[in-house]
Amino acid sequence: MNSFQFTKQKHTGKTNVWHGGVLIGELSSIIREKPDIDWPKYRADKTLKLPYGERWLITWKASTAANMSSLGTFENKEEAAEAILNEHHKKFDREISEIY
């Protein structure tokens, strides 16, 4: 498994993705409410608490650092970072083969 480092951008709220000391891309979190919540149950019994993880669905939108192209959304940061790294490998392997 690859080791990634994640750092938060101060003013944008986005997350930088680092691999081997090189910035390879950024992630944006997308937070949506889960569609299958039984709201009448929670309205009827005010003592019930809905945990954060059961209410919200978090996905990560991945973009490469080289040309900021979007690679889609992923269920966790590690999958998104892996997609960014794979895109970099494809791009740089192609450019190196064109040189030689």
C-alpha positions in Angstrom: 0.0 0.0 0.0 1.2 3.5 -0.8 1.9 6.0 1.9 0.2 9.3 1.4 0.3 12.4 3.5 -2.7 14.7 3.6 -2.6 18.4 4.5 -5.4 20.8 4.8 -5.3 24.0 2.7 -5.8 27.0 5.0 -8.3 29.1 3.1 -10.0 26.7 0.7 -10.9 23.7 2.9 -9.4 21.4 0.3 -6.9 18.7 1.2 -3.5 18.4 -0.5 -2.3 14.9 -1.4 1.4 14.2 -1.0 3.4 11.2 -2.1 7.1 10.8 -1.6 7.4 14.5 -0.7 5.7 15.6 -4.0 2.3 17.3 -4.2 0.3 15.1 -6.6 -3.2 16.5 -6.3 -6.0 17.7 -4.1 -9.2 16.4 -2.7 -12.5 18.2 -2.0 -14.9 16.6 0.4 -18.6 16.3 -0.5 -20.9 15.9 2.4 -24.5 14.9 1.8 -27.3 13.6 4.0 -28.0 9.9 3.6 -31.3 9.4 1.8 -32.6 6.4 3.9 -32.9 8.1 7.3 -36.2 7.3 9.2 -37.0 10.9 10.1 -40.5 10.1 11.6 -38.8 7.8 14.1 -36.5 10.6 15.3 -39.3 13.2 15.4 -41.5 10.8 17.4 -38.8 10.1 20.1 -36.8 13.2 20.9 -34.4 11.1 23.1 -33.0 9.3 20.1 -29.8 10.7 18.8 -28.6 10.2 15.2 -24.8 9.7 15.2 -22.8 11.8 12.7 -21.6 8.8 10.7 -25.1 7.5 10.3 -26.5 10.8 9.1 -23.9 12.0 6.6 -22.3 10.5 3.6 -18.8 11.8 2.8 -17.2 11.3 -0.6 -14.0 12.7 -2.0 -13.5 14.4 -5.3 -9.9 13.9 -6.6 -8.0 16.3 -8.9 -4.4 16.0 -10.2 -1.9 18.7 -9.4 -0.4 18.7 -12.9 -3.5 20.0 -14.8 -6.2 20.0 -12.2 -8.3 17.5 -14.1 -11.0 15.8 -12.1 -10.8 12.0 -11.7 -14.2 11.5 -10.1 -15.5 10.9 -6.6 -14.4 8.2 -4.2 -15.6 6.8 -0.9 -12.5 7.5 1.1 -9.3 9.6 0.9 -7.0 6.7 0.3 -8.9 5.5 -2.8 -8.9 9.0 -4.2 -5.2 9.5 -3.5 -4.5 6.1 -5.2 -6.4 7.3 -8.3 -4.4 10.5 -8.4 -1.1 8.5 -8.2 -2.2 6.1 -10.9 -3.1 9.1 -13.2 0.4 10.5 -12.6 2.0 7.2 -13.4 0.0 7.0 -16.7 0.9 10.6 -17.6 4.6 10.4 -16.8 5.1 6.9 -18.3 3.7 8.2 -21.6 5.8 11.3 -21.6 9.0 9.4 -20.8 8.3 6.9 -23.6 7.8 9.8 -26.0 11.2 11.2 -25.1 13.0 7.9 -25.8 
